[in-house]
Amino acid sequence: MAEDQESNVGDSPRSVTTPPHKLAEREAAEAEARAERNRIRQSRRPSLSGALLHAMMPETFEDEDDDKERVGDGTVFLDAEAMKEKVRKNLLKETYDVSKYYKTTGVWRTIATSPLFEKITLCVIAFNAVWIGVDTDWNDADILLDASPAFQIAEHSFCLFFSFEWFSRFMSFADKRNGLRDAWFVFDSSLVFMMVMETWMLTVVMLLSGAGGGGGLGNASILRMARLARLSRM
């Protein structure tokens, strides 16, 4: 019986000592795993250029969760090709062009989209800006009706050209309500309206009322100063 007891004692569980070479292998594996985690963490750290790109085009990164890939250990990577495609689409985003609201054919569309007509318009605007300075220095009349013929002809010519430009653009819209979507067209409409009111409507009212000189509707210098707003069209 004593021998059986000694045999049982010998078979009882004992603490197993790990061999030194196994400990070395385990430590090496853990060190390699830590180095791999640090490498992944460094690669995912956002750079300055990436932060600037995120700030300029936030919509590119809105759905980035859909572009993530997971590997077996749960590490998350971004799909580089998907991100490149999103950045490419944002860089090539269609620029605003009012002509997309225009009719597909027609004489008014041809005029409004003509590069030659656009250059002529810019030249007229530049000359009108110079003429405003001449008018301010040399025209002492309060209203156009009392100005010298040279100033009257110049003002009527500018008003006629800008009215024709506005009318050609207005007639080019397939749906006239789309003109309200174009900020420049709305702005130009207000300028042309003020010009017509000052150049033609005020003159007609003065002629019908028989007023002359500085009488009638009084001093119109405020309307003359409002013409400086045309300079913003340049």
C-alpha positions as CSV (number, residue, x, y, z in Angstrom):
1,M,0.0,0.0,0.0
2,A,2.9,2.4,0.7
3,E,4.2,1.8,-2.8
4,D,0.7,2.6,-4.2
5,Q,0.6,5.9,-2.2
6,E,4.0,6.8,-3.5
7,S,2.9,6.0,-7.0
8,N,-0.2,8.2,-6.7
9,V,1.9,11.0,-5.3
10,G,4.1,10.7,-8.3
11,D,1.2,10.9,-10.7
12,S,-0.4,14.0,-9.1
13,P,-0.3,17.3,-11.1
14,R,2.8,19.4,-10.7
15,S,3.8,22.8,-11.9
16,V,5.4,22.5,-15.3
17,T,8.5,24.6,-15.9
18,T,8.7,26.2,-19.4
19,P,12.0,25.5,-21.1
20,P,14.2,28.6,-21.7
21,H,14.1,28.3,-25.5
22,K,10.2,28.4,-25.4
23,L,10.3,31.6,-23.3
24,A,12.6,33.2,-25.8
25,E,10.4,32.3,-28.7
26,R,7.3,33.6,-26.9
27,E,9.0,36.9,-26.1
28,A,10.2,37.2,-29.7
29,A,6.7,36.7,-31.0
30,E,5.3,39.3,-28.6
31,A,7.9,41.8,-29.6
32,E,7.2,41.2,-33.2
33,A,3.4,41.6,-32.6
34,R,4.0,44.9,-30.8
35,A,6.2,46.2,-33.6
36,E,3.5,45.3,-36.2
37,R,0.9,47.1,-34.2
38,N,3.1,50.2,-33.9
39,R,3.7,50.1,-37.7
40,I,0.0,49.9,-38.4
41,R,-0.7,52.8,-36.0
42,Q,1.9,54.9,-37.6
43,S,0.6,54.2,-41.1
44,R,-2.9,55.2,-40.1
45,R,-1.8,58.5,-38.4
46,P,-3.3,61.4,-40.5
47,S,-0.7,63.5,-42.3
48,L,-0.9,67.3,-42.8
49,S,-1.8,66.9,-46.4
50,G,-4.5,64.4,-45.5
51,A,-6.0,66.8,-42.9
52,L,-6.0,69.6,-45.4
53,L,-7.7,67.4,-48.0
54,H,-10.3,66.4,-45.4
55,A,-11.0,70.0,-44.6
56,M,-11.3,71.1,-48.3
57,M,-13.4,68.1,-49.4
58,P,-15.2,66.7,-46.4
59,E,-17.8,65.0,-48.7
60,T,-15.0,62.7,-49.9
61,F,-14.7,61.1,-46.5
62,E,-18.4,60.9,-45.5
63,D,-18.7,57.3,-46.6
64,E,-15.2,56.1,-45.9
65,D,-16.6,53.4,-43.6
66,D,-17.8,51.6,-46.7
67,D,-14.3,51.6,-48.1
68,K,-12.7,49.9,-45.1
69,E,-11.4,46.4,-45.2
70,R,-10.9,44.2,-42.2
71,V,-8.2,41.5,-41.9
72,G,-8.3,38.4,-39.7
73,D,-7.0,40.1,-36.6
74,G,-9.6,43.0,-36.8
75,T,-7.2,45.6,-38.1
76,V,-8.9,48.1,-40.3
77,F,-7.5,49.4,-43.6
78,L,-8.9,52.0,-46.0
79,D,-9.5,50.9,-49.6
80,A,-6.9,53.1,-51.4
81,E,-8.5,52.7,-54.8
82,A,-11.9,53.7,-53.6
83,M,-10.5,56.8,-51.9
84,K,-8.5,57.8,-55.1
85,E,-11.7,57.5,-57.1
86,K,-13.6,59.7,-54.7
87,V,-10.9,62.4,-54.8
88,R,-10.8,62.2,-58.6
89,K,-14.6,62.7,-58.8
90,N,-14.4,65.8,-56.5
91,L,-11.5,67.3,-58.5
92,L,-13.4,66.8,-61.8
93,K,-16.7,68.0,-60.5
94,E,-18.6,69.9,-63.1
95,T,-18.2,73.7,-62.9
96,Y,-21.3,75.9,-63.0
97,D,-22.4,77.0,-66.4
98,V,-25.5,79.0,-66.9
99,S,-25.9,77.8,-70.5
100,K,-27.2,74.5,-69.2
101,Y,-30.5,76.4,-68.5
102,Y,-30.5,77.8,-72.1
103,K,-32.4,76.5,-75.0
104,T,-30.5,74.0,-77.1
105,T,-31.0,76.0,-80.3
106,G,-32.0,79.5,-81.4
107,V,-30.6,82.8,-82.3
108,W,-30.8,84.2,-78.8
109,R,-28.8,81.3,-77.4
110,T,-26.2,81.8,-80.2
111,I,-25.8,85.4,-79.2
112,A,-25.8,84.8,-75.5
113,T,-23.1,82.1,-75.7
114,S,-21.0,83.7,-78.4
115,P,-17.4,84.4,-77.2
116,L,-17.3,87.4,-79.5
117,F,-20.4,88.9,-77.9
118,E,-19.0,88.3,-74.5
119,K,-15.7,90.1,-75.4
120,I,-17.7,93.0,-76.8
121,T,-19.7,93.2,-73.7
122,L,-16.6,93.4,-71.5
123,C,-15.2,96.1,-73.7
124,V,-18.4,98.1,-73.4
125,I,-18.4,97.7,-69.6
126,A,-14.8,98.9,-69.4
127,F,-15.6,101.9,-71.6
128,N,-18.7,102.6,-69.5
129,A,-16.5,102.7,-66.4
130,V,-14.3,105.3,-67.9
131,W,-17.3,107.3,-69.1
132,I,-18.8,107.4,-65.6
133,G,-15.6,109.3,-64.6
134,V,-15.9,111.6,-67.5
135,D,-19.6,112.2,-66.8
136,T,-18.9,112.9,-63.1
137,D,-16.2,115.5,-63.9
138,W,-17.8,117.2,-67.0
139,N,-21.5,116.8,-66.8
140,D,-23.0,119.4,-64.5
141,A,-26.7,118.7,-65.3
142,D,-28.8,117.1,-62.6
143,I,-30.8,115.1,-65.0
144,L,-30.0,113.6,-68.4
145,L,-32.6,115.9,-70.1
146,D,-30.5,119.0,-69.3
147,A,-27.2,117.5,-70.3
148,S,-25.3,118.3,-73.5
149,P,-26.1,116.1,-76.6
150,A,-22.8,114.2,-76.3
151,F,-23.7,113.0,-72.8
152,Q,-27.3,112.2,-73.9
153,I,-26.2,110.1,-76.9
154,A,-23.6,108.2,-74.8
155,E,-26.1,107.4,-72.0
156,H,-28.8,106.2,-74.5
157,S,-26.3,104.1,-76.3
158,F,-25.1,102.4,-73.1
159,C,-28.7,101.8,-72.0
160,L,-29.6,100.4,-75.3
161,F,-26.7,98.0,-75.4
162,F,-27.1,96.7,-71.9
163,S,-30.8,96.3,-72.4
164,F,-30.2,94.3,-75.5
165,E,-27.6,92.1,-73.7
166,W,-30.1,91.5,-70.8
167,F,-32.9,90.7,-73.3
168,S,-30.8,88.2,-75.3
169,R,-29.8,86.4,-72.1
170,F,-33.4,86.4,-70.9
171,M,-34.7,85.0,-74.1
172,S,-32.1,82.2,-74.1
173,F,-33.5,80.6,-71.0
174,A,-35.7,77.6,-71.8
175,D,-37.6,78.2,-68.6
176,K,-37.6,81.9,-67.8
177,R,-37.9,81.1,-64.1
178,N,-34.4,79.6,-64.2
179,G,-33.1,83.1,-64.6
180,L,-33.6,83.5,-60.8
181,R,-31.1,80.6,-60.3
182,D,-28.3,82.6,-61.8
183,A,-27.0,85.2,-59.4
184,W,-25.2,87.2,-62.1
185,F,-28.4,87.5,-64.2
186,V,-30.4,88.7,-61.2
187,F,-27.7,91.2,-60.3
188,D,-27.5,92.5,-63.9
189,S,-31.3,92.7,-64.0
190,S,-31.2,95.1,-61.1
191,L,-28.5,97.2,-62.7
192,V,-30.3,97.4,-66.1
193,F,-33.6,98.2,-64.3
194,M,-31.9,101.2,-62.6
195,M,-30.3,102.3,-65.8
196,V,-33.6,102.2,-67.8
197,M,-35.4,104.1,-65.0
198,E,-32.8,106.8,-65.0
199,T,-32.1,107.1,-68.7
200,W,-35.5,106.6,-70.3
201,M,-38.3,106.5,-67.7
202,L,-37.1,109.7,-65.9
203,T,-36.7,111.4,-69.2
204,V,-40.2,110.5,-70.3
205,V,-41.7,111.6,-67.0
206,M,-39.9,115.0,-67.2
207,L,-41.1,115.5,-70.8
208,L,-44.7,114.7,-70.0
209,S,-44.7,116.8,-66.9
210,G,-43.1,119.8,-68.8
211,A,-40.5,120.2,-66.1
212,G,-37.0,121.3,-66.9
213,G,-33.9,122.3,-65.2
214,G,-33.6,121.1,-61.6
215,G,-37.4,121.1,-61.1
216,G,-39.9,118.3,-61.6
217,L,-38.7,115.3,-59.8
218,G,-35.9,117.2,-58.2
219,N,-32.2,116.4,-58.0
220,A,-31.4,113.0,-59.7
221,S,-27.8,112.9,-58.5
222,I,-28.6,109.9,-56.3
223,L,-29.5,107.9,-59.4
224,R,-26.3,109.1,-61.1
225,M,-24.3,107.8,-58.2
226,A,-26.1,104.5,-58.3
227,R,-24.6,103.9,-61.8
228,L,-21.3,103.3,-60.1
229,A,-22.7,99.8,-59.2
230,R,-22.1,98.9,-62.9
231,L,-18.4,98.7,-62.1
232,S,-19.0,95.5,-60.1
233,R,-19.9,93.7,-63.3
234,M,-16.3,93.7,-64.3
